[in-house]
Amino acid sequence: MLLGGCLLSPQAIANNPSPAFSALSDAQSAARLASWDVLLQNAGESDERALLQQVNRFVNRSVRFVSDQQAWGQNDYWATPAETLSRGLGDCEDFAIAKYFSLVRLGIPSAKLRLTFVKALRQNQAHMVLAYYASPDAQPLILDNLDAQIRPASERSDLLPVYAFNDLGVFLAKAPQRVSQPPQFLARWSELNERALADGSAATAPRS
């Protein structure tokens, strides 16, 4: 947005909104959250692959990539799905986290889902994706904001996995067994889950 010839960041706009912009932003936020609720309420009878497609498409289309500094004024912040969708802004971690919590709410066991830190080789930077394992020994499918298509890991030669995690623990890229979680990581993951419970992002899944 331009104000006095200067380009304002999303954070600056959020801190200094005009009445008209604020009303529009509030309406857009409400629409995204309502659409998310409709998805969670109506997609429950689909098979797991269809759920992956619906959630991946919805989050990728609803959220615009920005850095945590732009969105939150912090160098690194893990937003809940409700926070991410409310603003419609997030970095790669926020995309992956929103997909993870959405799929768990839709009844996919967290054991089949791993938030996975990778190195994006083309961009030469750290990145996060969501990996889905149909079975413990299956090749994972990758849900990513850099690629609209859900692809098997073997087709993502542009990603170098480092480690992954879910509610059950941390997994090294080359070791299928769980490894010990450092206290700092445990605290951060626990804090995110507490915020997600508080704002409804991690409400009980609508189906058993």
C-alpha positions in Angstrom: 0.0 0.0 0.0 1.3 3.5 -0.9 1.1 6.3 1.6 2.9 9.6 0.8 4.8 7.8 -1.9 6.2 5.2 0.5 5.5 1.5 0.3 4.1 0.3 3.7 4.8 -3.2 5.0 1.8 -5.4 6.2 3.0 -4.8 9.8 2.9 -1.0 9.3 -0.5 -1.2 7.7 -1.8 -3.3 10.6 -0.4 -0.8 13.1 -1.8 2.3 11.3 -4.9 1.3 9.3 -7.3 3.7 7.8 -11.0 3.2 8.7 -11.8 2.0 5.2 -8.8 -0.4 5.0 -9.5 -1.7 8.5 -13.1 -2.5 7.6 -12.0 -4.3 4.4 -9.3 -6.2 6.2 -11.7 -7.3 8.9 -14.2 -8.5 6.3 -11.5 -10.4 4.4 -10.2 -12.0 7.7 -13.8 -13.1 8.6 -14.3 -14.5 5.2 -11.1 -16.6 5.3 -11.9 -18.0 8.8 -15.5 -18.8 7.7 -14.2 -20.6 4.6 -11.8 -22.6 6.8 -14.6 -23.5 9.1 -16.7 -24.7 6.1 -13.8 -26.8 4.9 -13.4 -28.4 8.3 -17.1 -29.1 8.6 -17.8 -30.4 5.1 -14.6 -32.3 4.1 -14.8 -34.9 6.8 -16.2 -37.7 4.7 -13.5 -37.5 2.0 -10.7 -40.0 1.9 -7.3 -39.0 3.2 -5.8 -38.2 -0.3 -8.8 -35.9 -1.0 -8.4 -34.2 2.3 -4.7 -33.5 1.6 -5.7 -31.9 -1.8 -8.5 -29.8 -0.3 -6.4 -28.5 2.7 -3.3 -27.9 0.6 -5.2 -26.0 -2.0 -7.1 -23.9 0.6 -4.1 -22.9 2.6 -1.9 -22.1 -0.4 -4.7 -19.9 -1.9 -5.7 -18.2 1.3 -2.2 -17.1 2.6 0.3 -14.8 1.0 3.9 -15.4 1.8 5.7 -12.8 3.9 8.5 -13.0 6.4 7.7 -13.2 10.2 9.3 -9.7 10.5 6.8 -8.3 8.0 3.8 -10.2 9.5 4.6 -10.1 13.2 7.6 -7.8 13.7 9.6 -10.8 15.0 12.4 -12.7 13.4 10.8 -16.1 14.0 7.2 -16.7 15.1 5.1 -19.9 14.7 1.6 -18.7 14.2 -1.5 -20.8 14.8 -3.7 -21.5 11.8 -6.3 -19.0 13.1 -3.7 -16.3 13.4 -2.3 -17.1 9.9 -5.7 -17.2 8.2 -7.0 -14.2 10.1 -4.2 -12.1 8.5 -3.9 -14.1 5.3 -0.1 -13.8 5.7 2.6 -16.2 6.8 6.0 -17.7 6.0 6.7 -21.3 5.1 6.4 -22.6 8.7 2.9 -21.0 9.0 1.7 -22.6 5.8 2.9 -26.1 7.0 1.5 -25.6 10.5 -1.9 -24.5 9.2 -2.0 -27.7 7.0 -0.9 -29.9 9.9 -3.6 -28.7 12.4 -6.3 -28.7 9.7 -5.7 -32.3 8.7 -5.5 -33.4 12.3 -8.9 -31.7 12.9 -10.2 -33.6 9.9 -9.3 -36.9 11.5 -5.9 -37.8 10.0 -3.7 -39.2 12.8 -0.8 -36.9 13.6 1.5 -40.1 13.3 0.9 -39.8 9.5 2.0 -36.1 9.4 5.4 -34.6 10.0 6.3 -31.0 9.9 9.6 -31.2 8.0 12.5 -28.8 7.9 14.3 -29.0 4.6 16.8 -27.0 2.6 15.2 -25.6 -0.5 18.1 -26.1 -2.9 16.9 -23.7 -5.7 16.5 -20.9 -3.2 19.5 -22.0 -1.1 17.6 -21.4 2.2 15.9 -23.2 5.0 12.3 -24.1 4.4 9.4 -26.1 6.0 6.9 -28.5 4.3 4.3 -31.0 5.6 5.0 -34.6 4.8 2.2 -37.2 4.8 2.9 -40.9 5.3 0.1 -43.3 4.2 1.9 -46.0 6.2 5.0 -45.9 8.4 7.2 -47.3 5.6 5.5 -45.4 2.7 7.3 -42.7 0.7 5.9 -39.4 2.0 3.8 -37.0 0.0 4.9 -33.4 0.2 2.5 -30.5 0.8 4.4 -27.3 0.0 3.7 -23.6 -0.6 6.4 -23.5 -3.2 4.7 -26.1 -5.4 0.9 -26.2 -5.8 1.0 -29.9 -6.6 1.3 -32.6 -3.9 4.2 -34.8 -5.0 6.0 -37.8 -3.7 9.3 -37.0 -2.0 11.2 -38.8 -4.8 9.9 -36.0 -7.2 11.2 -33.2 -5.0 14.9 -33.3 -5.7 14.9 -29.6 -5.0 14.4 -30.3 -1.3 17.0 -31.7 1.1 15.3 -33.0 4.3 17.0 -32.2 7.6 14.6 -33.3 10.3 10.9 -33.6 11.0 8.5 -33.6 14.0 5.0 -34.1 15.1 3.2 -34.8 18.4 5.1 -38.0 18.8 8.6 -36.6 18.6 11.5 -35.5 16.4 12.8 -37.6 13.5 16.1 -37.3 11.7 15.9 -37.2 7.9 18.0 -40.4 7.6 16.7 -42.2 10.7 13.1 -43.3 10.9 13.2 -43.7 14.7 12.4 -40.8 17.0 15.2 -38.9 18.7 15.3 -36.8 21.8 13.8 -33.4 21.6 15.8 -30.5 23.0 14.1 -28.6 25.8 13.9 -25.4 23.8 12.1 -27.2 20.9 9.7 -28.9 23.4 8.8 -25.5 24.9 8.2 -23.9 21.5 6.0 -26.7 20.2 4.1 -26.9 23.5 3.5 -23.1 23.5 2.2 -23.3 19.9 -0.2 -26.1 20.8 -1.4 -24.1 23.8 -2.1 -21.1 21.7 -3.8 -23.3 19.1 -6.1 -24.8 21.7 -6.9 -21.3 23.1 -7.9 -19.8 19.8 -9.7 -22.9 18.4 -7.2 -23.9 15.8 -6.7 -27.3 17.6 -10.3 -28.0 18.5 -11.4 -31.6 18.6 -11.6 -33.2 15.2 -15.2 -33.3 13.9 -14.9 -37.0 13.1 -13.4 -40.0 15.0 
